[in-house]
């Protein structure tokens, strides 16, 4: 068991250590000619659902699709597609992250333009008071040395909060690319 934990830790360190944190600007809106709003919204909904997002709001009149918060995937969840690169994969494995995607649809100069915004946030959970080094196993919960469980005290729960980390521009780019592929796939 110790060897397995060590292997997992070393793997995470390699992923995070080898990854470059790239600051990219949010992608330009995807503007398409000859595409109707309804078909573009359907394609966007399909692309988001394929990425494991759940739709919270879909309003054709306002031209908006918003998803429910999606917690970041872990290294063993190979089927999940919410981490756009190795840096974000490492970040999701070290922290509890969540993402909320919002797609807006707007008519501009006879073309339909889709803009994507992915809000990224991290869970901040306060530590418990420790009186000695032997209590390290209970830093965040009431776990014992033999049984690990996440039982959060009411005081901790009241102090828990999601910290805004800005936007995930790399995932915004991936989402717009998937929507564009879905639109062209349905257009055939």
TORVO-280633 format. One record per residue: x, y, z of N, C-alpha, C, O in turn; residue in one letter. Coordinates in Angstrom, 2 decimals, decimal comma, always signed. Example, Ala and Ser with C-alpha at 12.3 -4.5 7.8 and 13.67 -1.06 7.14 Angstrom:
(atom (+13,19 -5,69 +7,80) (+12,30 -4,50 +7,80) (+13,20 -3,30 +7,80) (+14,24 -3,32 +8,46) 'a')
(atom (+12,85 -2,25 +7,08) (+13,67 -1,06 +7,14) (+12,90 +0,03 +7,87) (+13,41 +1,14 +8,04) 's')
This chain:
(atom (+0,83 -1,19 +0,00) (+0,00 +0,00 +0,00) (+0,87 +1,25 +0,00) (+0,56 +2,23 -0,69) 'x')
(atom (+1,95 +1,23 +0,76) (+2,84 +2,37 +0,82) (+3,46 +2,65 -0,54) (+3,59 +3,81 -0,95) 'x')
(atom (+3,85 +1,59 -1,24) (+4,45 +1,76 -2,57) (+3,46 +2,38 -3,54) (+3,83 +3,20 -4,37) 'x')
(atom (+2,19 +1,98 -3,44) (+1,17 +2,54 -4,32) (+1,00 +4,04 -4,05) (+0,93 +4,83 -4,99) 'x')
(atom (+0,92 +4,42 -2,78) (+0,77 +5,83 -2,43) (+1,98 +6,64 -2,90) (+1,83 +7,76 -3,38) 'x')
(atom (+3,16 +6,07 -2,76) (+4,36 +6,75 -3,21) (+4,35 +6,92 -4,73) (+4,74 +7,97 -5,24) 'x')
(atom (+3,91 +5,91 -5,44) (+3,83 +5,97 -6,89) (+2,84 +7,05 -7,34) (+3,11 +7,80 -8,27) 'x')
(atom (+1,69 +7,13 -6,67) (+0,69 +8,15 -6,99) (+1,25 +9,54 -6,72) (+1,07 +10,44 -7,54) 'x')
(atom (+1,91 +9,72 -5,60) (+2,50 +11,02 -5,25) (+3,56 +11,43 -6,27) (+3,57 +12,58 -6,71) 'x')
(atom (+4,44 +10,52 -6,64) (+5,46 +10,83 -7,62) (+4,85 +11,15 -8,98) (+5,34 +12,03 -9,68) 'x')
(atom (+3,80 +10,45 -9,35) (+3,12 +10,73 -10,62) (+2,54 +12,14 -10,62) (+2,66 +12,87 -11,60) 'x')
(atom (+1,89 +12,52 -9,51) (+1,32 +13,86 -9,41) (+2,41 +14,93 -9,48) (+2,24 +15,96 -10,13) 'x')
(atom (+3,53 +14,68 -8,80) (+4,61 +15,65 -8,83) (+5,18 +15,79 -10,24) (+5,52 +16,90 -10,66) 'x')
(atom (+5,29 +14,70 -10,96) (+5,77 +14,75 -12,34) (+4,82 +15,54 -13,22) (+5,25 +16,36 -14,03) 'x')
(atom (+3,52 +15,28 -13,06) (+2,53 +15,99 -13,88) (+2,61 +17,49 -13,60) (+2,63 +18,29 -14,53) 'x')
(atom (+2,65 +17,85 -12,34) (+2,65 +19,27 -11,97) (+4,00 +19,91 -12,26) (+4,06 +21,06 -12,70) 'x')
(atom (+5,07 +19,19 -12,01) (+6,39 +19,76 -12,20) (+6,76 +19,96 -13,66) (+7,49 +20,89 -14,00) 'x')
(atom (+6,26 +19,09 -14,51) (+6,60 +19,17 -15,93) (+5,66 +20,08 -16,69) (+5,95 +20,45 -17,83) 'x')
(atom (+4,57 +20,44 -16,11) (+3,58 +21,25 -16,81) (+3,92 +22,72 -16,68) (+4,36 +23,19 -15,63) 'x')
(atom (+3,70 +23,43 -17,77) (+3,90 +24,86 -17,75) (+2,56 +25,55 -17,55) (+1,57 +25,19 -18,18) 'x')
(atom (+2,56 +26,52 -16,68) (+1,35 +27,31 -16,52) (+1,39 +28,39 -17,59) (+2,20 +29,31 -17,53) 'x')
(atom (+0,52 +28,25 -18,54) (+0,48 +29,21 -19,63) (-0,69 +30,15 -19,44) (-1,82 +29,72 -19,22) 'x')
(atom (-0,41 +31,42 -19,51) (-1,46 +32,41 -19,42) (-1,88 +32,77 -20,85) (-1,15 +33,45 -21,57) 'x')
(atom (-3,04 +32,31 -21,23) (-3,54 +32,66 -22,54) (-4,77 +33,52 -22,35) (-5,49 +33,41 -21,36) 'x')
(atom (-5,00 +34,35 -23,33) (-6,17 +35,22 -23,29) (-7,39 +34,40 -23,68) (-7,27 +33,38 -24,36) 'x')
(atom (-8,55 +34,85 -23,26) (-9,78 +34,19 -23,65) (-9,87 +34,18 -25,17) (-9,50 +35,16 -25,82) 'x')
(atom (-10,36 +33,09 -25,75) (-10,42 +33,00 -27,20) (-11,42 +33,99 -27,79) (-12,35 +34,45 -27,11) 'x')
(atom (-11,21 +34,32 -29,05) (-12,14 +35,19 -29,77) (-13,47 +34,46 -29,93) (-13,49 +33,23 -30,02) 'x')
(atom (-14,57 +35,20 -29,97) (-15,86 +34,55 -30,20) (-15,86 +33,78 -31,53) (-15,19 +34,18 -32,48) 'x')
(atom (-16,60 +32,70 -31,57) (-16,74 +31,89 -32,77) (-17,90 +32,48 -33,57) (-19,05 +32,39 -33,16) 'x')
(atom (-17,60 +33,09 -34,72) (-18,63 +33,72 -35,55) (-18,82 +32,89 -36,82) (-17,86 +32,59 -37,53) 'x')
(atom (-20,08 +32,52 -37,08) (-20,41 +31,64 -38,19) (-21,50 +32,26 -39,05) (-22,42 +32,90 -38,54) 'x')
(atom (-21,38 +32,07 -40,35) (-22,41 +32,53 -41,28) (-23,31 +31,37 -41,65) (-22,86 +30,22 -41,73) 'x')
(atom (-24,58 +31,67 -41,89) (-25,52 +30,66 -42,34) (-25,91 +29,64 -41,29) (-26,40 +28,57 -41,63) 'x')
(atom (-25,72 +29,95 -40,03) (-26,08 +29,04 -38,95) (-27,19 +29,70 -38,14) (-27,08 +30,85 -37,72) 'x')
(atom (-28,26 +28,95 -37,93) (-29,38 +29,48 -37,14) (-29,09 +29,34 -35,65) (-28,35 +28,46 -35,22) 'x')
(atom (-29,69 +30,24 -34,88) (-29,48 +30,26 -33,43) (-29,92 +28,94 -32,79) (-29,21 +28,41 -31,94) 'x')
(atom (-31,07 +28,41 -33,18) (-31,59 +27,18 -32,57) (-30,66 +26,00 -32,81) (-30,41 +25,22 -31,89) 'x')
(atom (-30,13 +25,85 -34,02) (-29,24 +24,73 -34,31) (-27,89 +24,90 -33,61) (-27,27 +23,92 -33,20) 'x')
(atom (-27,43 +26,14 -33,48) (-26,18 +26,39 -32,78) (-26,33 +26,10 -31,29) (-25,41 +25,56 -30,66) 'x')
(atom (-27,48 +26,45 -30,72) (-27,71 +26,18 -29,29) (-27,81 +24,68 -29,04) (-27,31 +24,19 -28,03) 'x')
(atom (-28,44 +23,96 -29,94) (-28,54 +22,51 -29,81) (-27,16 +21,87 -29,90) (-26,84 +20,96 -29,13) 'x')
(atom (-26,34 +22,35 -30,83) (-24,98 +21,82 -30,98) (-24,14 +22,13 -29,74) (-23,36 +21,30 -29,29) 'x')
(atom (-24,31 +23,33 -29,19) (-23,56 +23,71 -27,99) (-23,99 +22,86 -26,79) (-23,16 +22,43 -26,00) 'x')
(atom (-25,29 +22,62 -26,68) (-25,79 +21,78 -25,59) (-25,21 +20,36 -25,70) (-24,79 +19,79 -24,70) 'x')
(atom (-25,20 +19,80 -26,89) (-24,65 +18,46 -27,10) (-23,17 +18,41 -26,76) (-22,70 +17,46 -26,14) 'x')
(atom (-22,42 +19,43 -27,19) (-20,98 +19,47 -26,91) (-20,71 +19,55 -25,42) (-19,81 +18,88 -24,91) 'x')
(atom (-21,46 +20,38 -24,71) (-21,27 +20,51 -23,25) (-21,64 +19,23 -22,51) (-20,93 +18,82 -21,60) 'x')
(atom (-22,74 +18,61 -22,91) (-23,16 +17,36 -22,26) (-22,12 +16,26 -22,52) (-21,86 +15,44 -21,64) 'x')
(atom (-21,54 +16,23 -23,72) (-20,51 +15,24 -24,03) (-19,27 +15,43 -23,17) (-18,49 +14,49 -22,98) 'x')
(atom (-19,07 +16,64 -22,64) (-17,94 +16,92 -21,76) (-18,31 +16,75 -20,29) (-17,55 +17,17 -19,41) 'x')
(atom (-19,46 +16,16 -20,01) (-19,96 +15,86 -18,66) (-20,52 +17,07 -17,93) (-20,77 +16,98 -16,72) 'x')
(atom (-20,73 +18,18 -18,61) (-21,41 +19,32 -17,98) (-22,91 +19,04 -17,97) (-23,43 +18,40 -18,87) 'x')
(atom (-23,59 +19,54 -16,94) (-25,05 +19,46 -16,88) (-25,59 +20,87 -17,07) (-25,10 +21,83 -16,46) 'x')
(atom (-26,60 +20,99 -17,90) (-27,15 +22,31 -18,23) (-28,03 +22,80 -17,08) (-28,92 +22,08 -16,61) 'x')
(atom (-27,77 +24,03 -16,64) (-28,58 +24,64 -15,60) (-29,62 +25,58 -16,22) (-30,77 +25,63 -15,78) 'x')
(atom (-29,19 +26,32 -17,25) (-30,09 +27,28 -17,88) (-29,84 +27,28 -19,38) (-28,70 +27,40 -19,83) 'x')
(atom (-30,91 +27,14 -20,15) (-30,84 +27,22 -21,60) (-31,99 +28,13 -22,02) (-33,16 +27,75 -21,93) 'x')
(atom (-31,66 +29,34 -22,47) (-32,68 +30,32 -22,81) (-32,43 +30,85 -24,22) (-31,55 +31,69 -24,42) 'x')
(atom (-33,20 +30,38 -25,22) (-33,01 +30,84 -26,60) (-33,32 +32,33 -26,78) (-32,70 +32,99 -27,62) 'x')
(atom (-34,25 +32,86 -26,00) (-34,60 +34,28 -26,13) (-33,46 +35,18 -25,67) (-33,16 +36,19 -26,31) 'x')
(atom (-32,82 +34,81 -24,57) (-31,67 +35,59 -24,09) (-30,38 +35,20 -24,80) (-29,39 +35,94 -24,76) 'x')
(atom (-30,38 +34,04 -25,46) (-29,18 +33,56 -26,15) (-28,09 +33,15 -25,18) (-26,95 +33,61 -25,29) 'x')
(atom (-28,44 +32,29 -24,23) (-27,47 +31,89 -23,21) (-27,66 +30,43 -22,82) (-28,78 +29,93 -22,74) 'x')
(atom (-26,53 +29,76 -22,59) (-26,51 +28,43 -21,99) (-25,54 +28,50 -20,82) (-24,39 +28,92 -20,99) 'x')
(atom (-26,00 +28,10 -19,64) (-25,14 +28,08 -18,45) (-25,19 +26,67 -17,86) (-26,25 +26,05 -17,82) 'x')
(atom (-24,06 +26,20 -17,40) (-23,99 +24,85 -16,82) (-23,98 +24,92 -15,30) (-23,72 +25,97 -14,70) 'x')
(atom (-24,27 +23,79 -14,70) (-24,11 +23,64 -13,26) (-22,61 +23,50 -12,97) (-21,85 +23,15 -13,87) 'x')
(atom (-22,19 +23,77 -11,75) (-20,77 +23,59 -11,42) (-20,34 +22,13 -11,63) (-21,03 +21,20 -11,21) 'x')
(atom (-19,20 +21,95 -12,28) (-18,64 +20,62 -12,52) (-17,30 +20,55 -11,79) (-16,39 +21,33 -12,07) 'x')
(atom (-17,20 +19,62 -10,85) (-15,94 +19,46 -10,12) (-14,89 +18,85 -11,03) (-15,19 +17,97 -11,84) 'x')
(atom (-13,65 +19,31 -10,88) (-12,55 +18,89 -11,74) (-12,27 +17,40 -11,64) (-12,37 +16,80 -10,57) 'x')
(atom (-11,91 +16,82 -12,76) (-11,65 +15,38 -12,79) (-10,31 +15,05 -12,15) (-9,41 +15,90 -12,07) 'x')
(atom (-10,19 +13,82 -11,70) (-8,97 +13,33 -11,06) (-8,17 +12,51 -12,08) (-8,67 +12,19 -13,16) 'x')
(atom (-6,94 +12,16 -11,74) (-6,05 +11,49 -12,68) (-6,58 +10,14 -13,14) (-6,26 +9,71 -14,25) 'x')
(atom (-7,37 +9,46 -12,33) (-7,87 +8,14 -12,68) (-9,17 +8,20 -13,48) (-9,64 +7,16 -13,95) 'x')
(atom (-9,76 +9,37 -13,65) (-11,00 +9,52 -14,41) (-10,66 +9,86 -15,86) (-10,82 +11,00 -16,30) 'x')
(atom (-10,19 +8,87 -16,58) (-9,70 +9,08 -17,94) (-10,80 +9,47 -18,92) (-10,51 +10,06 -19,96) 'x')
(atom (-12,04 +9,17 -18,61) (-13,15 +9,48 -19,50) (-13,59 +10,93 -19,40) (-14,30 +11,41 -20,28) 'x')
(atom (-13,19 +11,64 -18,37) (-13,60 +13,03 -18,17) (-12,80 +13,96 -19,06) (-11,63 +13,69 -19,35) 'x')
(atom (-13,42 +15,04 -19,51) (-12,79 +15,93 -20,49) (-12,79 +17,39 -20,04) (-12,78 +18,29 -20,89) 'x')
(atom (-12,80 +17,64 -18,74) (-12,87 +19,03 -18,29) (-11,50 +19,65 -18,00) (-11,44 +20,84 -17,70) 'x')
(atom (-10,43 +18,89 -18,07) (-9,09 +19,45 -17,92) (-8,48 +19,59 -19,31) (-8,33 +18,60 -20,03) 'x')
(atom (-8,15 +20,81 -19,70) (-7,71 +21,06 -21,06) (-6,24 +20,71 -21,30) (-5,85 +20,46 -22,44) 'x')
(atom (-5,43 +20,68 -20,25) (-4,01 +20,36 -20,43) (-3,45 +19,75 -19,15) (-4,16 +19,60 -18,15) 'x')
(atom (-2,16 +19,40 -19,18) (-1,55 +18,71 -18,04) (-1,45 +19,60 -16,80) (-1,54 +19,10 -15,68) 'x')
(atom (-1,28 +20,90 -16,98) (-1,21 +21,79 -15,82) (-2,54 +21,76 -15,05) (-2,55 +21,64 -13,83) 'x')
(atom (-3,64 +21,86 -15,79) (-4,96 +21,86 -15,15) (-5,30 +20,49 -14,57) (-6,03 +20,40 -13,58) 'x')
(atom (-4,78 +19,42 -15,18) (-4,96 +18,08 -14,63) (-4,27 +17,98 -13,27) (-4,85 +17,48 -12,31) 'x')
(atom (-3,04 +18,46 -13,19) (-2,32 +18,46 -11,92) (-3,01 +19,32 -10,88) (-3,11 +18,93 -9,72) 'x')
(atom (-3,50 +20,49 -11,29) (-4,20 +21,39 -10,38) (-5,47 +20,74 -9,83) (-5,78 +20,88 -8,64) 'x')
(atom (-6,19 +20,04 -10,69) (-7,42 +19,36 -10,25) (-7,14 +18,21 -9,30) (-7,99 +17,86 -8,49) 'x')
(atom (-5,96 +17,64 -9,39) (-5,61 +16,54 -8,49) (-5,10 +17,04 -7,15) (-5,14 +16,30 -6,16) 'x')
(atom (-4,63 +18,25 -7,09) (-4,13 +18,81 -5,84) (-5,19 +19,59 -5,07) (-5,12 +19,69 -3,85) 'x')
(atom (-6,16 +20,13 -5,77) (-7,19 +20,97 -5,16) (-8,56 +20,51 -5,61) (-8,68 +19,80 -6,61) 'x')
(atom (-9,58 +20,89 -4,87) (-10,94 +20,66 -5,31) (-11,35 +21,87 -6,13) (-11,54 +22,97 -5,60) 'x')
(atom (-11,47 +21,66 -7,44) (-11,83 +22,74 -8,37) (-13,22 +22,50 -8,91) (-13,72 +21,38 -8,91) 'x')
(atom (-13,84 +23,57 -9,37) (-15,08 +23,44 -10,11) (-15,11 +24,49 -11,21) (-14,50 +25,55 -11,12) 'x')
(atom (-15,85 +24,14 -12,26) (-15,96 +25,02 -13,42) (-17,43 +25,20 -13,78) (-18,22 +24,27 -13,71) 'x')
(atom (-17,77 +26,42 -14,17) (-19,10 +26,73 -14,66) (-18,92 +27,36 -16,04) (-18,27 +28,39 -16,18) 'x')
(atom (-19,49 +26,72 -17,06) (-19,37 +27,23 -18,43) (-20,62 +28,02 -18,79) (-21,74 +27,65 -18,43) 'x')
(atom (-20,40 +29,11 -19,52) (-21,51 +29,93 -20,00) (-21,24 +30,30 -21,45) (-20,21 +30,88 -21,77) 'x')
(atom (-22,19 +29,95 -22,32) (-22,09 +30,25 -23,74) (-23,14 +31,30 -24,06) (-24,31 +31,14 -23,71) 'x')
(atom (-22,72 +32,38 -24,73) (-23,67 +33,40 -25,17) (-23,72 +33,41 -26,69) (-22,71 +33,21 -27,36) 'x')
(atom (-24,92 +33,66 -27,21) (-25,17 +33,66 -28,65) (-25,65 +35,06 -29,02) (-26,61 +35,57 -28,43) 'x')
(atom (-24,98 +35,67 -30,01) (-25,34 +37,04 -30,38) (-25,19 +37,21 -31,89) (-24,24 +36,73 -32,50) 'x')
(atom (-26,16 +37,89 -32,47) (-26,14 +38,18 -33,91) (-25,29 +39,43 -34,14) (-25,58 +40,48 -33,56) 'x')
(atom (-24,25 +39,33 -34,97) (-23,37 +40,46 -35,28) (-23,12 +40,50 -36,77) (-22,53 +39,58 -37,34) 'x')
(atom (-23,55 +41,56 -37,40) (-23,31 +41,80 -38,83) (-23,72 +40,60 -39,69) (-22,98 +40,20 -40,59) 'x')
(atom (-24,89 +40,04 -39,40) (-25,41 +38,94 -40,18) (-24,79 +37,58 -39,88) (-25,07 +36,60 -40,57) 'x')
(atom (-23,96 +37,53 -38,85) (-23,34 +36,25 -38,45) (-23,70 +35,96 -37,00) (-23,89 +36,88 -36,19) 'x')
(atom (-23,77 +34,68 -36,69) (-24,05 +34,27 -35,32) (-22,71 +34,08 -34,60) (-21,87 +33,30 -35,04) 'x')
(atom (-22,52 +34,80 -33,50) (-21,26 +34,72 -32,74) (-21,51 +34,05 -31,40) (-22,42 +34,43 -30,66) 'x')
(atom (-20,68 +33,07 -31,10) (-20,75 +32,33 -29,84) (-19,54 +32,71 -29,01) (-18,40 +32,67 -29,48) 'x')
(atom (-19,79 +33,10 -27,77) (-18,71 +33,43 -26,86) (-18,80 +32,50 -25,66) (-19,89 +32,20 -25,18) 'x')
(atom (-17,66 +32,03 -25,18) (-17,61 +31,09 -24,07) (-16,85 +31,69 -22,90) (-15,80 +32,32 -23,08) 'x')
(atom (-17,38 +31,51 -21,71) (-16,73 +31,95 -20,48) (-16,80 +30,79 -19,49) (-17,89 +30,32 -19,16) 'x')
(atom (-15,64 +30,33 -19,01) (-15,59 +29,26 -18,02) (-15,01 +29,82 -16,73) (-13,83 +30,16 -16,66) 'x')
(atom (-15,86 +29,92 -15,72) (-15,43 +30,42 -14,40) (-14,81 +29,26 -13,63) (-15,40 +28,18 -13,53) 'x')
(atom (-13,62 +29,49 -13,09) (-12,88 +28,47 -12,35) (-12,78 +28,90 -10,89) (-12,43 +30,04 -10,59) 'x')
(atom (-13,09 +27,98 -9,98) (-12,98 +28,30 -8,55) (-12,44 +27,09 -7,79) (-12,55 +25,95 -8,24) 'x')
(atom (-11,85 +27,37 -6,62) (-11,22 +26,35 -5,78) (-11,85 +26,37 -4,40) (-12,14 +27,44 -3,85) 'x')
(atom (-12,06 +25,19 -3,84) (-12,66 +25,08 -2,51) (-11,60 +25,39 -1,45) (-10,52 +24,80 -1,44) 'x')
(atom (-11,93 +26,30 -0,56) (-11,08 +26,61 +0,58) (-11,76 +26,07 +1,83) (-12,86 +26,49 +2,19) 'x')
(atom (-11,09 +25,13 +2,48) (-11,64 +24,51 +3,68) (-10,69 +24,78 +4,84) (-9,52 +24,41 +4,78) 'x')
(atom (-11,18 +25,42 +5,90) (-10,29 +25,75 +7,02) (-9,81 +24,50 +7,76) (-10,52 +23,49 +7,85) 'x')
(atom (-8,60 +24,60 +8,27) (-8,03 +23,50 +9,06) (-8,61 +23,52 +10,46) (-9,11 +24,53 +10,94) 'x')
(atom (-8,53 +22,36 +11,11) (-8,91 +22,28 +12,52) (-7,69 +22,57 +13,38) (-6,55 +22,43 +12,93) 'x')
(atom (-7,94 +22,96 +14,60) (-6,87 +23,22 +15,56) (-6,19 +21,91 +15,94) (-6,86 +20,96 +16,35) 'x')
(atom (-4,86 +21,85 +15,81) (-4,09 +20,67 +16,21) (-3,27 +21,00 +17,44) (-2,69 +22,08 +17,54) 'x')
(atom (-3,22 +20,07 +18,37) (-2,44 +20,28 +19,59) (-1,12 +19,53 +19,57) (-0,23 +19,83 +20,37) 'x')
(atom (-0,98 +18,55 +18,68) (+0,27 +17,81 +18,58) (+0,40 +17,21 +17,18) (-0,57 +17,16 +16,42) 'x')
(atom (+1,60 +16,78 +16,85) (+1,87 +16,19 +15,54) (+1,13 +14,89 +15,31) (+0,91 +14,50 +14,16) 'x')
(atom (+0,75 +14,21 +16,38) (+0,05 +12,94 +16,22) (-1,40 +13,14 +15,77) (-2,07 +12,16 +15,44) 'x')
(atom (-1,87 +14,36 +15,74) (-3,24 +14,64 +15,31) (-3,32 +15,08 +13,85) (-4,36 +15,55 +13,40) 'x')
(atom (-2,24 +14,93 +13,12) (-2,20 +15,39 +11,73) (-3,28 +14,75 +10,87) (-3,77 +15,36 +9,92) 'x')
(atom (-3,64 +13,51 +11,20) (-4,68 +12,81 +10,43) (-6,04 +13,49 +10,57) (-6,93 +13,26 +9,75) 'x')
(atom (-6,21 +14,32 +11,58) (-7,50 +14,98 +11,79) (-7,43 +16,48 +11,49) (-8,19 +17,26 +12,07) 'x')
(atom (-6,54 +16,88 +10,61) (-6,39 +18,30 +10,30) (-7,67 +18,89 +9,70) (-8,05 +20,01 +10,03) 'x')
(atom (-8,34 +18,15 +8,81) (-9,52 +18,66 +8,14) (-10,81 +17,98 +8,60) (-11,90 +18,48 +8,31) 'x')
(atom (-10,72 +16,87 +9,29) (-11,92 +16,13 +9,67) (-11,71 +15,41 +11,00) (-10,65 +15,54 +11,63) 'x')
(atom (-12,71 +14,66 +11,42) (-12,64 +13,92 +12,67) (-12,13 +12,50 +12,45) (-12,54 +11,59 +13,17) 'x')
(atom (-11,28 +12,29 +11,52) (-10,75 +10,95 +11,23) (-9,87 +10,47 +12,37) (-9,34 +11,26 +13,15) 'x')
(atom (-9,73 +9,17 +12,44) (-8,81 +8,58 +13,40) (-7,64 +7,99 +12,63) (-7,64 +8,00 +11,40) 'x')
(atom (-6,66 +7,47 +13,33) (-5,51 +6,88 +12,65) (-5,88 +5,61 +11,89) (-5,20 +5,24 +10,94) 'x')
(atom (-6,95 +4,96 +12,30) (-7,35 +3,71 +11,64) (-8,51 +3,89 +10,67) (-8,70 +3,05 +9,79) 'x')
(atom (-9,28 +4,95 +10,81) (-10,45 +5,16 +9,93) (-10,43 +6,59 +9,41) (-10,52 +7,55 +10,18) 'x')
(atom (-10,32 +6,73 +8,09) (-10,31 +8,05 +7,48) (-11,71 +8,38 +6,96) (-12,31 +7,59 +6,23) 'x')
(atom (-12,21 +9,52 +7,33) (-13,53 +9,97 +6,88) (-13,54 +11,50 +6,86) (-12,82 +12,14 +7,62) 'x')
(atom (-14,34 +12,04 +6,01) (-14,45 +13,49 +5,92) (-15,71 +13,92 +6,64) (-16,77 +14,07 +6,03) 'x')
(atom (-15,60 +14,12 +7,94) (-16,70 +14,60 +8,78) (-16,35 +16,03 +9,16) (-15,50 +16,27 +10,02) 'x')
(atom (-17,00 +16,97 +8,53) (-16,67 +18,38 +8,73) (-17,49 +18,95 +9,87) (-18,70 +18,73 +9,96) 'x')
(atom (-16,83 +19,67 +10,75) (-17,51 +20,31 +11,87) (-18,33 +21,50 +11,35) (-18,03 +22,03 +10,28) 'x')
(atom (-19,34 +21,91 +12,10) (-20,21 +23,01 +11,69) (-19,43 +24,31 +11,54) (-19,69 +25,10 +10,63) 'x')
(atom (-18,48 +24,54 +12,43) (-17,67 +25,76 +12,35) (-16,85 +25,78 +11,06) (-16,74 +26,82 +10,40) 'x')
(atom (-16,28 +24,64 +10,69) (-15,53 +24,55 +9,44) (-16,44 +24,75 +8,25) (-16,10 +25,47 +7,30) 'x')
(atom (-17,60 +24,12 +8,29) (-18,53 +24,22 +7,17) (-18,97 +25,66 +6,96) (-19,15 +26,09 +5,82) 'x')
(atom (-19,14 +26,40 +8,03) (-19,54 +27,80 +7,91) (-18,43 +28,65 +7,28) (-18,72 +29,67 +6,67) 'x')
(atom (-17,18 +28,23 +7,43) (-16,05 +28,98 +6,88) (-15,61 +28,51 +5,50) (-14,77 +29,14 +4,87) 'x')
(atom (-16,18 +27,39 +5,03) (-15,82 +26,90 +3,70) (-16,32 +27,88 +2,64) (-17,40 +28,45 +2,77) 'x')
(atom (-15,52 +28,05 +1,59) (-15,93 +28,94 +0,52) (-15,23 +28,58 -0,78) (-14,15 +27,97 -0,77) 'x')
(atom (-15,84 +28,96 -1,87) (-15,24 +28,77 -3,19) (-14,51 +30,05 -3,55) (-15,10 +31,13 -3,58) 'x')
(atom (-13,22 +29,93 -3,83) (-12,39 +31,08 -4,17) (-12,31 +31,20 -5,68) (-11,96 +30,23 -6,37) 'x')
(atom (-12,62 +32,37 -6,20) (-12,60 +32,61 -7,64) (-11,15 +32,62 -8,14) (-10,32 +33,38 -7,64) 'x')
(atom (-10,86 +31,78 -9,13) (-9,53 +31,73 -9,73) (-9,51 +32,36 -11,12) (-8,52 +32,23 -11,84) 'x')
(atom (-10,58 +33,04 -11,50) (-10,64 +33,67 -12,82) (-11,31 +32,74 -13,82) (-12,22 +31,99 -13,49) 'x')
(atom (-10,83 +32,81 -15,04) (-11,41 +31,98 -16,10) (-10,41 +30,93 -16,55) (-9,20 +31,08 -16,38) 'x')
(atom (-10,94 +29,87 -17,13) (-10,12 +28,80 -17,70) (-10,14 +28,98 -19,22) (-10,93 +28,35 -19,92) 'x')
(atom (-9,26 +29,85 -19,71) (-9,25 +30,21 -21,14) (-8,95 +29,01 -22,03) (-9,46 +28,93 -23,14) 'x')
(atom (-8,12 +28,10 -21,56) (-7,79 +26,92 -22,37) (-9,04 +26,04 -22,57) (-9,26 +25,54 -23,67) 'x')
(atom (-9,83 +25,86 -21,53) (-11,06 +25,08 -21,65) (-12,09 +25,82 -22,50) (-12,85 +25,18 -23,23) 'x')
(atom (-12,13 +27,14 -22,42) (-13,02 +27,92 -23,28) (-12,72 +27,65 -24,75) (-13,63 +27,48 -25,56) 'x')
(atom (-11,45 +27,61 -25,07) (-11,02 +27,34 -26,46) (-11,45 +25,93 -26,88) (-11,96 +25,74 -27,99) 'x')
(atom (-11,26 +24,95 -26,00) (-11,64 +23,57 -26,31) (-13,15 +23,46 -26,52) (-13,60 +22,78 -27,44) 'x')
(atom (-13,93 +24,12 -25,67) (-15,39 +24,07 -25,79) (-15,85 +24,67 -27,11) (-16,69 +24,09 -27,79) 'x')
(atom (-15,30 +25,83 -27,49) (-15,68 +26,46 -28,76) (-15,31 +25,57 -29,95) (-16,06 +25,50 -30,92) 'x')
(atom (-14,16 +24,90 -29,87) (-13,78 +23,98 -30,95) (-14,75 +22,81 -31,05) (-15,13 +22,42 -32,15) 'x')
(atom (-15,15 +22,26 -29,91) (-16,10 +21,14 -29,92) (-17,47 +21,57 -30,44) (-18,13 +20,82 -31,15) 'x')
(atom (-17,89 +22,78 -30,09) (-19,17 +23,29 -30,60) (-19,09 +23,45 -32,11) (-20,03 +23,09 -32,83) 'x')
(atom (-17,99 +24,01 -32,60) (-17,83 +24,19 -34,04) (-17,86 +22,85 -34,78) (-18,50 +22,73 -35,82) 'x')
(atom (-17,18 +21,85 -34,25) (-17,20 +20,51 -34,86) (-18,61 +19,93 -34,85) (-19,04 +19,31 -35,82) 'x')
(atom (-19,34 +20,14 -33,74) (-20,71 +19,63 -33,63) (-21,62 +20,31 -34,64) (-22,47 +19,66 -35,24) 'x')
(atom (-21,46 +21,61 -34,83) (-22,29 +22,35 -35,80) (-22,03 +21,83 -37,21) (-22,98 +21,60 -37,97) 'x')
(atom (-20,78 +21,65 -37,58) (-20,45 +21,16 -38,92) (-20,87 +19,70 -39,10) (-21,23 +19,29 -40,20) 'x')
(atom (-20,82 +18,91 -38,03) (-21,26 +17,52 -38,10) (-22,75 +17,44 -38,37) (-23,21 +16,61 -39,16) 'x')
(atom (-23,52 +18,32 -37,72) (-24,97 +18,32 -37,90) (-25,37 +18,98 -39,21) (-26,45 +18,71 -39,74) 'x')
(atom (-24,51 +19,85 -39,74) (-24,81 +20,56 -40,98) (-24,72 +19,69 -42,21) (-25,24 +20,07 -43,27) 'x')
(atom (-24,09 +18,54 -42,10) (-23,94 +17,64 -43,26) (-25,22 +16,98 -43,62) (-25,26 +16,20 -44,57) 'x')
